[in-house]
Amino acid sequence: MAASSSDTLLSPNILNSFKQAMVDRPDIEGVELLAMAGLSEEFHANAHIFKTDIDTYLNTPALHEEVFGPAAMLVTYDSMEQLETLVDKLEGQLTASIHGTSNDLASASDLSEDLQYKVGRLIENQMPTGVEVCASMNHGGPFPSSTDVRSTSVGLNAIQRFLRPICRQSAM
């Protein structure tokens, strides 16, 4: 993590929100900062990894809020029942990743079933990738991750967000 480079975010406001969240998260009782990347430029965002237990996560609404930027929250649990409770309490998300062997994934089919209603993209044995303008990519999910499922910021339909029909009458 220390060797990871920092990078810019979309706007100064997003960067300021990210930096504030990185200051606030470790102050929450039961949240531990596991690792943090270096910051190469003051106007960059650097990666952070936090850890908490399921009870702290479920009982701390601030942890349910999205942090846009290079941050991850690892939530530990003791049983599949606890994990199912966590998934049930999740709001809409852009992605979710499930990691395991073929047998693990087969035994977690109920979990996959539940997660598919919470996310726009369900990923098996991979970390979420960046987004790409391609036919198979969607960047949305159930509310609140997306307010309108007819729109996406990536994928082939994203181009429609930047098109404006225009009629030129009597143009030469």
N, C-alpha and C positions, 0 to 999 in steps of 0.2 A: 504494500500500500504506500509506503513512504516514497517509493520510486515513481509512483503515478504522477502524471503531470496535471496541473490545474488547467481550467479552460474557461472561456467566457460563456455566459448564459444569454438568453434572448433580449433582455433589457435591464437597465439599472434597477428598476423596481423589483423584478424577479430576483436579481442578485441580492438586493437588500433583504428581501423576504427570506431567501435561502440563508444568508449569513445570520439573520436574527434567529431563525429556527436552530441553527447549529450552536448558537449561544444558549438558547432556551432548553434544548433537549437534555443536555447533561445535568441541568438543574432539577429535572423531574426525579423525585424519589423512585428508585427501582430501575432507573435507566443508566446504563453504563456505556461510555464511549470506548469501543474496542480498538479502533484504528482511525487514523486521519492522514490523508495525503498532504504533502507540502503545498504551499501556495507560492507560485512563481511570479504572479502579478497581483497587485492589490485589487484590480477589477475582475479577477477570476474567482471561480468557485472550486474548492478542493473537496475531494471525496471524503466521506465520513461513514463509518459503520458503527451502529449502536446495537445494544442488546437489552432485552427485558424479558420478564416472564409473562405468561398468559394472563395472570390475575392483574398485574400492573397494566398491561395493555388494555384489557377489557374495561378496567375501572378508571382509565385516564383518557377522557375525550380528546385532549390535545394530541395524543398519539395517533388518533384516527384521522387527523388532518394530513392531507398530502403535502409533502415537501418537494417542490419542483427543483430538481438538481441532483447532483451525484451523492445521494444519501441512501442508506439502507438501514432498516430496523429488523433485527433478528428477534423473533419471539419464540421462547422455549416453552415446551408443553410436556406433560407426562403421559398422556394417553390419547388414543384416537378420538375418544369422546370429547376431550378438551379441544382438540384441533377442529372437530366438527362444530363445536360451539363457536370457536373463533370465526370460522368461515361463515356461519349463520349470521354473525354480528357485523361482518364486513359490509361496507357500502360499496357502490359500484367502483370498479378499478379498471385501469387500462389493460393490465396484464396480471397473470399469476403464473408462477413456475412450480412444477412438481418434479422432484428429483428422486430417482430410485432405480432398482433393478427391474427387469420385466415382471418378476413376481411381485415386487413392491407396488408397481403401477397397477397391476391387475387387482391386487387386494385393496387398492385405494380407488377403485372405480366409483364408489359412492361419493367419495370426496371430489373426484373429477366432475361428476354429475352436478354436484352442488356448486362447485366453482364456476362452471360454465355459465351460470345465471348471474354471476357477480362480476365477470370480466369481459372485455372485448376480445382478448387473445389469451388462450390457455396454452402454455408452453411446457413440454415434457423434456427433461434432462438438458435444458439449455437455460442460459440467463437471457433476459429480454434483450433483444438487439435494438440497435437504432432503427429508426423508421426509414422506409424507402418508398419511392413512388413506383409501385408495381401493382399488378392486378390483385394479388393475394393479400395485400396489407390493408389493415383498417386501424385507425387510431381513435377509437371511441370505446364505449362500453356503457353499462347501465348507469343511470343517474347516481351520483353526481359527477362521474368522470366525463360524461358527455351530456349536454342538455338537449341535443337533437340527434337521434341516431341516423337521420338522413344525411348528415354531414360528416365529413372526415377531413383531417388535415394532411393525410397521406393517402396513397393509393390512387388508382386511376380517376376516381370520382373527385379527388381533391382539386384537380385542375378547374373544376366548375366553380370553385370558390373565388378564382381569380379571373374568371371570364365575365365580360359585360357585353350583352348583345347590344348592337348599335345599328341603326338604320340611317343611311345617308341618302337623302332625297335630292334628286336633281344634281347629283355629283358628277363632275366631269373627269 
